[in-house]
Amino acid sequence: MSAHSAPPDESAWPLFPSGRTWSPLRLAVTLVTASAATWCYLIGESVDGYLGFVRGARALTAGA
């Protein structure tokens, strides 16, 4: 152990229920947002593979 060891990082430890500041609604909104972003990434990748980048970008822009 070195002489200049840092204190443990407590930010990664699990929180007690009393220390959690989010509500079930905020957690649900975060999960829905993450799933929508994943869906958009997969659709964009599929369109790129099928049409190519330029035509795919035009199709997605026109569809939006």
mmCIF file of the N, C-alpha and C atoms, coordinates in Angstrom:
data_MODEL
# 
_entry.id   MODEL 
# 
loop_
_atom_site.group_PDB 
_atom_site.id 
_atom_site.type_symbol 
_atom_site.label_atom_id 
_atom_site.label_alt_id 
_atom_site.label_comp_id 
_atom_site.label_asym_id 
_atom_site.label_entity_id 
_atom_site.label_seq_id 
_atom_site.pdbx_PDB_ins_code 
_atom_site.Cartn_x 
_atom_site.Cartn_y 
_atom_site.Cartn_z 
_atom_site.occupancy 
_atom_site.B_iso_or_equiv 
_atom_site.pdbx_formal_charge 
_atom_site.auth_seq_id 
_atom_site.auth_comp_id 
_atom_site.auth_asym_id 
_atom_site.auth_atom_id 
_atom_site.pdbx_PDB_model_num 
ATOM 1   N N  . MET A 1 1  ? 0.850   -1.176 0.000   1.00 0.00 ? 1  MET A N  1 
ATOM 2   C CA . MET A 1 1  ? 0.000   0.000  0.000   1.00 0.00 ? 1  MET A CA 1 
ATOM 3   C C  . MET A 1 1  ? 0.894   1.236  0.000   1.00 0.00 ? 1  MET A C  1 
ATOM 4   N N  . SER A 1 2  ? 0.561   2.187  -0.851  1.00 0.00 ? 2  SER A N  1 
ATOM 5   C CA . SER A 1 2  ? 1.403   3.372  -0.959  1.00 0.00 ? 2  SER A CA 1 
ATOM 6   C C  . SER A 1 2  ? 1.105   4.342  0.177   1.00 0.00 ? 2  SER A C  1 
ATOM 7   N N  . ALA A 1 3  ? 2.025   5.258  0.376   1.00 0.00 ? 3  ALA A N  1 
ATOM 8   C CA . ALA A 1 3  ? 1.866   6.247  1.440   1.00 0.00 ? 3  ALA A CA 1 
ATOM 9   C C  . ALA A 1 3  ? 0.829   7.304  1.083   1.00 0.00 ? 3  ALA A C  1 
ATOM 10  N N  . HIS A 1 4  ? 0.522   7.435  -0.200  1.00 0.00 ? 4  HIS A N  1 
ATOM 11  C CA . HIS A 1 4  ? -0.428  8.457  -0.654  1.00 0.00 ? 4  HIS A CA 1 
ATOM 12  C C  . HIS A 1 4  ? -1.696  7.818  -1.188  1.00 0.00 ? 4  HIS A C  1 
ATOM 13  N N  . SER A 1 5  ? -2.257  6.888  -0.458  1.00 0.00 ? 5  SER A N  1 
ATOM 14  C CA . SER A 1 5  ? -3.467  6.230  -0.942  1.00 0.00 ? 5  SER A CA 1 
ATOM 15  C C  . SER A 1 5  ? -4.669  7.166  -0.762  1.00 0.00 ? 5  SER A C  1 
ATOM 16  N N  . ALA A 1 6  ? -5.539  7.163  -1.740  1.00 0.00 ? 6  ALA A N  1 
ATOM 17  C CA . ALA A 1 6  ? -6.725  8.016  -1.719  1.00 0.00 ? 6  ALA A CA 1 
ATOM 18  C C  . ALA A 1 6  ? -7.831  7.316  -0.933  1.00 0.00 ? 6  ALA A C  1 
ATOM 19  N N  . PRO A 1 7  ? -8.736  8.084  -0.361  1.00 0.00 ? 7  PRO A N  1 
ATOM 20  C CA . PRO A 1 7  ? -9.870  7.454  0.325   1.00 0.00 ? 7  PRO A CA 1 
ATOM 21  C C  . PRO A 1 7  ? -10.754 6.732  -0.694  1.00 0.00 ? 7  PRO A C  1 
ATOM 22  N N  . PRO A 1 8  ? -11.498 5.755  -0.251  1.00 0.00 ? 8  PRO A N  1 
ATOM 23  C CA . PRO A 1 8  ? -12.341 5.016  -1.196  1.00 0.00 ? 8  PRO A CA 1 
ATOM 24  C C  . PRO A 1 8  ? -13.392 5.921  -1.831  1.00 0.00 ? 8  PRO A C  1 
ATOM 25  N N  . ASP A 1 9  ? -13.710 5.621  -3.072  1.00 0.00 ? 9  ASP A N  1 
ATOM 26  C CA . ASP A 1 9  ? -14.731 6.379  -3.803  1.00 0.00 ? 9  ASP A CA 1 
ATOM 27  C C  . ASP A 1 9  ? -16.100 5.891  -3.360  1.00 0.00 ? 9  ASP A C  1 
ATOM 28  N N  . GLU A 1 10 ? -16.814 6.709  -2.638  1.00 0.00 ? 10 GLU A N  1 
ATOM 29  C CA . GLU A 1 10 ? -18.114 6.313  -2.112  1.00 0.00 ? 10 GLU A CA 1 
ATOM 30  C C  . GLU A 1 10 ? -19.255 6.604  -3.080  1.00 0.00 ? 10 GLU A C  1 
ATOM 31  N N  . SER A 1 11 ? -18.969 7.220  -4.234  1.00 0.00 ? 11 SER A N  1 
ATOM 32  C CA . SER A 1 11 ? -20.038 7.561  -5.166  1.00 0.00 ? 11 SER A CA 1 
ATOM 33  C C  . SER A 1 11 ? -20.582 6.347  -5.897  1.00 0.00 ? 11 SER A C  1 
ATOM 34  N N  . ALA A 1 12 ? -19.858 5.242  -5.904  1.00 0.00 ? 12 ALA A N  1 
ATOM 35  C CA . ALA A 1 12 ? -20.315 4.055  -6.623  1.00 0.00 ? 12 ALA A CA 1 
ATOM 36  C C  . ALA A 1 12 ? -21.008 3.051  -5.705  1.00 0.00 ? 12 ALA A C  1 
ATOM 37  N N  . TRP A 1 13 ? -21.081 3.341  -4.432  1.00 0.00 ? 13 TRP A N  1 
ATOM 38  C CA . TRP A 1 13 ? -21.724 2.415  -3.506  1.00 0.00 ? 13 TRP A CA 1 
ATOM 39  C C  . TRP A 1 13 ? -23.231 2.459  -3.689  1.00 0.00 ? 13 TRP A C  1 
ATOM 40  N N  . PRO A 1 14 ? -23.926 1.363  -3.412  1.00 0.00 ? 14 PRO A N  1 
ATOM 41  C CA . PRO A 1 14 ? -25.391 1.368  -3.517  1.00 0.00 ? 14 PRO A CA 1 
ATOM 42  C C  . PRO A 1 14 ? -26.013 2.377  -2.545  1.00 0.00 ? 14 PRO A C  1 
ATOM 43  N N  . LEU A 1 15 ? -27.120 2.950  -2.965  1.00 0.00 ? 15 LEU A N  1 
ATOM 44  C CA . LEU A 1 15 ? -27.812 3.928  -2.128  1.00 0.00 ? 15 LEU A CA 1 
ATOM 45  C C  . LEU A 1 15 ? -28.882 3.256  -1.282  1.00 0.00 ? 15 LEU A C  1 
ATOM 46  N N  . PHE A 1 16 ? -29.055 3.769  -0.094  1.00 0.00 ? 16 PHE A N  1 
ATOM 47  C CA . PHE A 1 16 ? -30.185 3.345  0.722   1.00 0.00 ? 16 PHE A CA 1 
ATOM 48  C C  . PHE A 1 16 ? -31.444 3.983  0.151   1.00 0.00 ? 16 PHE A C  1 
ATOM 49  N N  . PRO A 1 17 ? -32.612 3.381  0.373   1.00 0.00 ? 17 PRO A N  1 
ATOM 50  C CA . PRO A 1 17 ? -33.852 3.988  -0.146  1.00 0.00 ? 17 PRO A CA 1 
ATOM 51  C C  . PRO A 1 17 ? -34.029 5.444  0.270   1.00 0.00 ? 17 PRO A C  1 
ATOM 52  N N  . SER A 1 18 ? -33.581 5.808  1.450   1.00 0.00 ? 18 SER A N  1 
ATOM 53  C CA . SER A 1 18 ? -33.740 7.202  1.894   1.00 0.00 ? 18 SER A CA 1 
ATOM 54  C C  . SER A 1 18 ? -32.829 8.159  1.127   1.00 0.00 ? 18 SER A C  1 
ATOM 55  N N  . GLY A 1 19 ? -31.765 7.659  0.499   1.00 0.00 ? 19 GLY A N  1 
ATOM 56  C CA . GLY A 1 19 ? -30.834 8.507  -0.236  1.00 0.00 ? 19 GLY A CA 1 
ATOM 57  C C  . GLY A 1 19 ? -31.160 8.648  -1.705  1.00 0.00 ? 19 GLY A C  1 
ATOM 58  N N  . ARG A 1 20 ? -32.142 7.911  -2.180  1.00 0.00 ? 20 ARG A N  1 
ATOM 59  C CA . ARG A 1 20 ? -32.514 7.978  -3.595  1.00 0.00 ? 20 ARG A CA 1 
ATOM 60  C C  . ARG A 1 20 ? -33.397 9.191  -3.842  1.00 0.00 ? 20 ARG A C  1 
ATOM 61  N N  . THR A 1 21 ? -33.014 9.993  -4.819  1.00 0.00 ? 21 THR A N  1 
ATOM 62  C CA . THR A 1 21 ? -33.755 11.233 -5.079  1.00 0.00 ? 21 THR A CA 1 
ATOM 63  C C  . THR A 1 21 ? -34.672 11.135 -6.278  1.00 0.00 ? 21 THR A C  1 
ATOM 64  N N  . TRP A 1 22 ? -34.722 9.998  -6.941  1.00 0.00 ? 22 TRP A N  1 
ATOM 65  C CA . TRP A 1 22 ? -35.589 9.889  -8.099  1.00 0.00 ? 22 TRP A CA 1 
ATOM 66  C C  . TRP A 1 22 ? -36.903 9.233  -7.702  1.00 0.00 ? 22 TRP A C  1 
ATOM 67  N N  . SER A 1 23 ? -37.919 9.526  -8.482  1.00 0.00 ? 23 SER A N  1 
ATOM 68  C CA . SER A 1 23 ? -39.230 8.920  -8.264  1.00 0.00 ? 23 SER A CA 1 
ATOM 69  C C  . SER A 1 23 ? -39.435 7.840  -9.320  1.00 0.00 ? 23 SER A C  1 
ATOM 70  N N  . PRO A 1 24 ? -40.421 6.983  -9.138  1.00 0.00 ? 24 PRO A N  1 
ATOM 71  C CA . PRO A 1 24 ? -40.692 5.970  -10.166 1.00 0.00 ? 24 PRO A CA 1 
ATOM 72  C C  . PRO A 1 24 ? -40.997 6.592  -11.534 1.00 0.00 ? 24 PRO A C  1 
ATOM 73  N N  . LEU A 1 25 ? -41.634 7.741  -11.546 1.00 0.00 ? 25 LEU A N  1 
ATOM 74  C CA . LEU A 1 25 ? -41.937 8.412  -12.821 1.00 0.00 ? 25 LEU A CA 1 
ATOM 75  C C  . LEU A 1 25 ? -40.655 8.851  -13.527 1.00 0.00 ? 25 LEU A C  1 
ATOM 76  N N  . ARG A 1 26 ? -39.718 9.452  -12.788 1.00 0.00 ? 26 ARG A N  1 
ATOM 77  C CA . ARG A 1 26 ? -38.453 9.888  -13.394 1.00 0.00 ? 26 ARG A CA 1 
ATOM 78  C C  . ARG A 1 26 ? -37.650 8.699  -13.904 1.00 0.00 ? 26 ARG A C  1 
ATOM 79  N N  . LEU A 1 27 ? -37.660 7.594  -13.173 1.00 0.00 ? 27 LEU A N  1 
ATOM 80  C CA . LEU A 1 27 ? -36.966 6.397  -13.615 1.00 0.00 ? 27 LEU A CA 1 
ATOM 81  C C  . LEU A 1 27 ? -37.612 5.837  -14.879 1.00 0.00 ? 27 LEU A C  1 
ATOM 82  N N  . ALA A 1 28 ? -38.942 5.834  -14.943 1.00 0.00 ? 28 ALA A N  1 
ATOM 83  C CA . ALA A 1 28 ? -39.641 5.341  -16.120 1.00 0.00 ? 28 ALA A CA 1 
ATOM 84  C C  . ALA A 1 28 ? -39.347 6.206  -17.345 1.00 0.00 ? 28 ALA A C  1 
ATOM 85  N N  . VAL A 1 29 ? -39.324 7.523  -17.168 1.00 0.00 ? 29 VAL A N  1 
ATOM 86  C CA . VAL A 1 29 ? -39.025 8.424  -18.288 1.00 0.00 ? 29 VAL A CA 1 
ATOM 87  C C  . VAL A 1 29 ? -37.606 8.183  -18.792 1.00 0.00 ? 29 VAL A C  1 
ATOM 88  N N  . THR A 1 30 ? -36.663 7.964  -17.895 1.00 0.00 ? 30 THR A N  1 
ATOM 89  C CA . THR A 1 30 ? -35.285 7.689  -18.288 1.00 0.00 ? 30 THR A CA 1 
ATOM 90  C C  . THR A 1 30 ? -35.194 6.387  -19.073 1.00 0.00 ? 30 THR A C  1 
ATOM 91  N N  . LEU A 1 31 ? -35.886 5.358  -18.632 1.00 0.00 ? 31 LEU A N  1 
ATOM 92  C CA . LEU A 1 31 ? -35.850 4.069  -19.329 1.00 0.00 ? 31 LEU A CA 1 
ATOM 93  C C  . LEU A 1 31 ? -36.531 4.144  -20.698 1.00 0.00 ? 31 LEU A C  1 
ATOM 94  N N  . VAL A 1 32 ? -37.624 4.872  -20.791 1.00 0.00 ? 32 VAL A N  1 
ATOM 95  C CA . VAL A 1 32 ? -38.303 5.040  -22.084 1.00 0.00 ? 32 VAL A CA 1 
ATOM 96  C C  . VAL A 1 32 ? -37.417 5.812  -23.057 1.00 0.00 ? 32 VAL A C  1 
ATOM 97  N N  . THR A 1 33 ? -36.744 6.841  -22.566 1.00 0.00 ? 33 THR A N  1 
ATOM 98  C CA . THR A 1 33 ? -35.836 7.618  -23.408 1.00 0.00 ? 33 THR A CA 1 
ATOM 99  C C  . THR A 1 33 ? -34.687 6.759  -23.920 1.00 0.00 ? 33 THR A C  1 
ATOM 100 N N  . ALA A 1 34 ? -34.115 5.940  -23.054 1.00 0.00 ? 34 ALA A N  1 
ATOM 101 C CA . ALA A 1 34 ? -33.022 5.065  -23.467 1.00 0.00 ? 34 ALA A CA 1 
ATOM 102 C C  . ALA A 1 34 ? -33.489 4.035  -24.489 1.00 0.00 ? 34 ALA A C  1 
ATOM 103 N N  . SER A 1 35 ? -34.681 3.500  -24.311 1.00 0.00 ? 35 SER A N  1 
ATOM 104 C CA . SER A 1 35 ? -35.175 2.519  -25.273 1.00 0.00 ? 35 SER A CA 1 
ATOM 105 C C  . SER A 1 35 ? -35.499 3.174  -26.612 1.00 0.00 ? 35 SER A C  1 
ATOM 106 N N  . ALA A 1 36 ? -36.009 4.405  -26.610 1.00 0.00 ? 36 ALA A N  1 
ATOM 107 C CA . ALA A 1 36 ? -36.278 5.112  -27.867 1.00 0.00 ? 36 ALA A CA 1 
ATOM 108 C C  . ALA A 1 36 ? -34.979 5.415  -28.600 1.00 0.00 ? 36 ALA A C  1 
ATOM 109 N N  . ALA A 1 37 ? -33.936 5.806  -27.876 1.00 0.00 ? 37 ALA A N  1 
ATOM 110 C CA . ALA A 1 37 ? -32.646 6.081  -28.506 1.00 0.00 ? 37 ALA A CA 1 
ATOM 111 C C  . ALA A 1 37 ? -32.061 4.810  -29.114 1.00 0.00 ? 37 ALA A C  1 
ATOM 112 N N  . THR A 1 38 ? -32.207 3.692  -28.431 1.00 0.00 ? 38 THR A N  1 
ATOM 113 C CA . THR A 1 38 ? -31.728 2.418  -28.967 1.00 0.00 ? 38 THR A CA 1 
ATOM 114 C C  . THR A 1 38 ? -32.480 2.048  -30.231 1.00 0.00 ? 38 THR A C  1 
ATOM 115 N N  . TRP A 1 39 ? -33.797 2.241  -30.218 1.00 0.00 ? 39 TRP A N  1 
ATOM 116 C CA . TRP A 1 39 ? -34.616 1.931  -31.389 1.00 0.00 ? 39 TRP A CA 1 
ATOM 117 C C  . TRP A 1 39 ? -34.199 2.809  -32.573 1.00 0.00 ? 39 TRP A C  1 
ATOM 118 N N  . CYS A 1 40 ? -33.986 4.086  -32.344 1.00 0.00 ? 40 CYS A N  1 
ATOM 119 C CA . CYS A 1 40 ? -33.568 4.990  -33.418 1.00 0.00 ? 40 CYS A CA 1 
ATOM 120 C C  . CYS A 1 40 ? -32.210 4.589  -33.978 1.00 0.00 ? 40 CYS A C  1 
ATOM 121 N N  . TYR A 1 41 ? -31.300 4.189  -33.120 1.00 0.00 ? 41 TYR A N  1 
ATOM 122 C CA . TYR A 1 41 ? -29.981 3.747  -33.583 1.00 0.00 ? 41 TYR A CA 1 
ATOM 123 C C  . TYR A 1 41 ? -30.117 2.509  -34.463 1.00 0.00 ? 41 TYR A C  1 
ATOM 124 N N  . LEU A 1 42 ? -30.923 1.550  -34.051 1.00 0.00 ? 42 LEU A N  1 
ATOM 125 C CA . LEU A 1 42 ? -31.085 0.320  -34.831 1.00 0.00 ? 42 LEU A CA 1 
ATOM 126 C C  . LEU A 1 42 ? -31.768 0.589  -36.171 1.00 0.00 ? 42 LEU A C  1 
ATOM 127 N N  . ILE A 1 43 ? -32.776 1.441  -36.194 1.00 0.00 ? 43 ILE A N  1 
ATOM 128 C CA . ILE A 1 43 ? -33.459 1.777  -37.441 1.00 0.00 ? 43 ILE A CA 1 
ATOM 129 C C  . ILE A 1 43 ? -32.503 2.504  -38.378 1.00 0.00 ? 43 ILE A C  1 
ATOM 130 N N  . GLY A 1 44 ? -31.730 3.458  -37.847 1.00 0.00 ? 44 GLY A N  1 
ATOM 131 C CA . GLY A 1 44 ? -30.772 4.185  -38.682 1.00 0.00 ? 44 GLY A CA 1 
ATOM 132 C C  . GLY A 1 44 ? -29.718 3.268  -39.264 1.00 0.00 ? 44 GLY A C  1 
ATOM 133 N N  . GLU A 1 45 ? -29.257 2.314  -38.476 1.00 0.00 ? 45 GLU A N  1 
ATOM 134 C CA . GLU A 1 45 ? -28.260 1.368  -38.965 1.00 0.00 ? 45 GLU A CA 1 
ATOM 135 C C  . GLU A 1 45 ? -28.847 0.462  -40.042 1.00 0.00 ? 45 GLU A C  1 
ATOM 136 N N  . SER A 1 46 ? -30.086 0.049  -39.864 1.00 0.00 ? 46 SER A N  1 
ATOM 137 C CA . SER A 1 46 ? -30.731 -0.809 -40.861 1.00 0.00 ? 46 SER A CA 1 
ATOM 138 C C  . SER A 1 46 ? -30.952 -0.062 -42.175 1.00 0.00 ? 46 SER A C  1 
ATOM 139 N N  . VAL A 1 47 ? -31.405 1.179  -42.087 1.00 0.00 ? 47 VAL A N  1 
ATOM 140 C CA . VAL A 1 47 ? -31.630 1.974  -43.296 1.00 0.00 ? 47 VAL A CA 1 
ATOM 141 C C  . VAL A 1 47 ? -30.309 2.222  -44.016 1.00 0.00 ? 47 VAL A C  1 
ATOM 142 N N  . ASP A 1 48 ? -29.249 2.496  -43.259 1.00 0.00 ? 48 ASP A N  1 
ATOM 143 C CA . ASP A 1 48 ? -27.936 2.704  -43.863 1.00 0.00 ? 48 ASP A CA 1 
ATOM 144 C C  . ASP A 1 48 ? -27.469 1.446  -44.578 1.00 0.00 ? 48 ASP A C  1 
ATOM 145 N N  . GLY A 1 49 ? -27.681 0.295  -43.976 1.00 0.00 ? 49 GLY A N  1 
ATOM 146 C CA . GLY A 1 49 ? -27.270 -0.949 -44.622 1.00 0.00 ? 49 GLY A CA 1 
ATOM 147 C C  . GLY A 1 49 ? -28.075 -1.254 -45.879 1.00 0.00 ? 49 GLY A C  1 
ATOM 148 N N  . TYR A 1 50 ? -29.324 -0.825 -45.912 1.00 0.00 ? 50 TYR A N  1 
ATOM 149 C CA . TYR A 1 50 ? -30.186 -1.110 -47.052 1.00 0.00 ? 50 TYR A CA 1 
ATOM 150 C C  . TYR A 1 50 ? -30.034 -0.074 -48.171 1.00 0.00 ? 50 TYR A C  1 
ATOM 151 N N  . LEU A 1 51 ? -30.021 1.209  -47.823 1.00 0.00 ? 51 LEU A N  1 
ATOM 152 C CA . LEU A 1 51 ? -29.998 2.275  -48.835 1.00 0.00 ? 51 LEU A CA 1 
ATOM 153 C C  . LEU A 1 51 ? -28.638 2.920  -49.025 1.00 0.00 ? 51 LEU A C  1 
ATOM 154 N N  . GLY A 1 52 ? -27.756 2.772  -48.081 1.00 0.00 ? 52 GLY A N  1 
ATOM 155 C CA . GLY A 1 52 ? -26.508 3.525  -48.111 1.00 0.00 ? 52 GLY A CA 1 
ATOM 156 C C  . GLY A 1 52 ? -26.667 4.801  -47.306 1.00 0.00 ? 52 GLY A C  1 
ATOM 157 N N  . PHE A 1 53 ? -25.550 5.455  -47.044 1.00 0.00 ? 53 PHE A N  1 
ATOM 158 C CA . PHE A 1 53 ? -25.583 6.591  -46.130 1.00 0.00 ? 53 PHE A CA 1 
ATOM 159 C C  . PHE A 1 53 ? -26.376 7.778  -46.669 1.00 0.00 ? 53 PHE A C  1 
ATOM 160 N N  . VAL A 1 54 ? -26.064 8.219  -47.882 1.00 0.00 ? 54 VAL A N  1 
ATOM 161 C CA . VAL A 1 54 ? -26.676 9.449  -48.408 1.00 0.00 ? 54 VAL A CA 1 
ATOM 162 C C  . VAL A 1 54 ? -28.167 9.250  -48.636 1.00 0.00 ? 54 VAL A C  1 
ATOM 163 N N  . ARG A 1 55 ? -28.528 8.185  -49.327 1.00 0.00 ? 55 ARG A N  1 
ATOM 164 C CA . ARG A 1 55 ? -29.960 7.933  -49.581 1.00 0.00 ? 55 ARG A CA 1 
ATOM 165 C C  . ARG A 1 55 ? -30.702 7.641  -48.284 1.00 0.00 ? 55 ARG A C  1 
ATOM 166 N N  . GLY A 1 56 ? -30.065 6.932  -47.351 1.00 0.00 ? 56 GLY A N  1 
ATOM 167 C CA . GLY A 1 56 ? -30.690 6.644  -46.070 1.00 0.00 ? 56 GLY A CA 1 
ATOM 168 C C  . GLY A 1 56 ? -30.923 7.901  -45.251 1.00 0.00 ? 56 GLY A C  1 
ATOM 169 N N  . ALA A 1 57 ? -29.923 8.797  -45.237 1.00 0.00 ? 57 ALA A N  1 
ATOM 170 C CA . ALA A 1 57 ? -30.077 10.060 -44.510 1.00 0.00 ? 57 ALA A CA 1 
ATOM 171 C C  . ALA A 1 57 ? -31.201 10.898 -45.109 1.00 0.00 ? 57 ALA A C  1 
ATOM 172 N N  . ARG A 1 58 ? -31.280 10.923 -46.424 1.00 0.00 ? 58 ARG A N  1 
ATOM 173 C CA . ARG A 1 58 ? -32.370 11.661 -47.077 1.00 0.00 ? 58 ARG A CA 1 
ATOM 174 C C  . ARG A 1 58 ? -33.745 11.053 -46.750 1.00 0.00 ? 58 ARG A C  1 
ATOM 175 N N  . ALA A 1 59 ? -33.827 9.718  -46.766 1.00 0.00 ? 59 ALA A N  1 
ATOM 176 C CA . ALA A 1 59 ? -35.086 9.054  -46.476 1.00 0.00 ? 59 ALA A CA 1 
ATOM 177 C C  . ALA A 1 59 ? -35.514 9.293  -45.023 1.00 0.00 ? 59 ALA A C  1 
ATOM 178 N N  . LEU A 1 60 ? -34.566 9.193  -44.088 1.00 0.00 ? 60 LEU A N  1 
ATOM 179 C CA . LEU A 1 60 ? -34.909 9.420  -42.685 1.00 0.00 ? 60 LEU A CA 1 
ATOM 180 C C  . LEU A 1 60 ? -35.288 10.877 -42.434 1.00 0.00 ? 60 LEU A C  1 
ATOM 181 N N  . THR A 1 61 ? -34.599 11.810 -43.099 1.00 0.00 ? 61 THR A N  1 
ATOM 182 C CA . THR A 1 61 ? -34.922 13.228 -42.938 1.00 0.00 ? 61 THR A CA 1 
ATOM 183 C C  . THR A 1 61 ? -36.299 13.525 -43.521 1.00 0.00 ? 61 THR A C  1 
ATOM 184 N N  . ALA A 1 62 ? -36.583 12.979 -44.683 1.00 0.00 ? 62 ALA A N  1 
ATOM 185 C CA . ALA A 1 62 ? -37.891 13.201 -45.291 1.00 0.00 ? 62 ALA A CA 1 
ATOM 186 C C  . ALA A 1 62 ? -38.986 12.547 -44.466 1.00 0.00 ? 62 ALA A C  1 
ATOM 187 N N  . GLY A 1 63 ? -38.712 11.395 -43.886 1.00 0.00 ? 63 GLY A N  1 
ATOM 188 C CA . GLY A 1 63 ? -39.710 10.720 -43.065 1.00 0.00 ? 63 GLY A CA 1 
ATOM 189 C C  . GLY A 1 63 ? -39.969 11.404 -41.735 1.00 0.00 ? 63 GLY A C  1 
ATOM 190 N N  . ALA A 1 64 ? -38.977 12.123 -41.253 1.00 0.00 ? 64 ALA A N  1 
ATOM 191 C CA . ALA A 1 64 ? -39.146 12.809 -39.966 1.00 0.00 ? 64 ALA A CA 1 
ATOM 192 C C  . ALA A 1 64 ? -40.004 14.048 -40.162 1.00 0.00 ? 64 ALA A C  1 
# 
